[in-house]
Amino acid sequence: MQTLKTVALGTLFSVVGIVGYLFLRVDGITEVPISTDHATGLSAVIGGLLEAIVSTVFDPICWLVVALAFGLAIWWVRSRQKPKSA
């Protein structure tokens, strides 16, 4: 049960962290080279999001977020574990 909790929490923290990092990249807080060759309107938004997603997958910080998320999940599950009495 402890392994299942760790995997579930790690996946949840990873998804939340990657989505947050993606929003930071799209918002322009972190620098990402996004081309301006897209059309205007909704197609520009979709093109920018797709480009940000692809560049995020190949970004080492994205994988650091995943590693930190699973580390946080392991720490969280172990800290909430009740001590076994003999």
C-alpha positions in Angstrom: 0.0 0.0 0.0 2.9 2.3 0.7 4.3 1.9 -2.8 0.9 2.6 -4.4 0.5 5.8 -2.3 4.0 6.9 -3.3 3.4 6.3 -7.0 0.0 8.1 -6.9 1.3 11.1 -5.0 4.5 11.3 -7.1 2.4 11.3 -10.3 0.0 13.9 -8.9 2.9 16.1 -7.8 4.6 15.6 -11.2 1.6 16.6 -13.2 0.9 19.7 -11.0 4.6 20.7 -11.2 4.9 20.3 -15.0 1.6 22.1 -15.6 2.8 24.9 -13.3 6.2 25.0 -15.0 4.5 25.1 -18.4 2.3 28.0 -17.4 5.4 29.8 -16.2 7.1 29.2 -19.6 4.0 30.3 -21.6 3.5 33.3 -19.4 7.0 34.5 -20.1 8.4 34.3 -16.6 11.1 31.9 -17.6 12.8 32.5 -21.0 11.8 30.2 -23.8 12.4 30.9 -27.4 8.9 30.9 -29.0 8.8 31.9 -32.6 6.2 34.4 -33.8 5.6 32.8 -37.1 2.1 31.6 -36.1 -1.1 33.0 -37.3 -3.2 35.3 -35.1 -6.0 34.2 -32.8 -6.7 30.7 -31.6 -4.2 29.1 -33.9 -1.5 31.2 -32.5 -2.4 30.2 -29.0 -2.5 26.5 -29.9 0.8 26.7 -31.8 2.5 28.5 -28.9 1.2 25.9 -26.4 2.4 23.0 -28.6 5.8 24.6 -29.0 6.0 25.2 -25.3 5.0 21.6 -24.5 7.6 20.1 -26.9 10.4 22.4 -25.6 9.4 21.5 -22.0 9.7 17.8 -22.6 13.3 18.2 -23.8 14.1 20.6 -20.9 16.2 19.1 -18.1 14.3 21.3 -15.5 11.2 19.4 -16.4 12.8 16.1 -15.5 14.1 17.7 -12.3 10.5 18.6 -11.4 9.5 14.9 -11.9 12.4 13.7 -9.7 11.6 16.3 -7.0 8.0 15.3 -7.1 8.7 11.7 -6.5 11.2 12.5 -3.7 8.5 14.7 -2.1 6.0 11.8 -2.4 8.5 9.3 -0.8 9.2 11.7 2.1 5.4 12.5 2.5 4.4 8.8 2.7 7.3 7.8 5.1 6.6 10.8 7.4 2.9 9.8 7.7 3.7 6.1 8.3 2.8 4.9 11.8 5.6 3.2 13.8 5.1 -0.5 14.2 5.0 -1.8 17.7 6.6 -5.1 18.6 
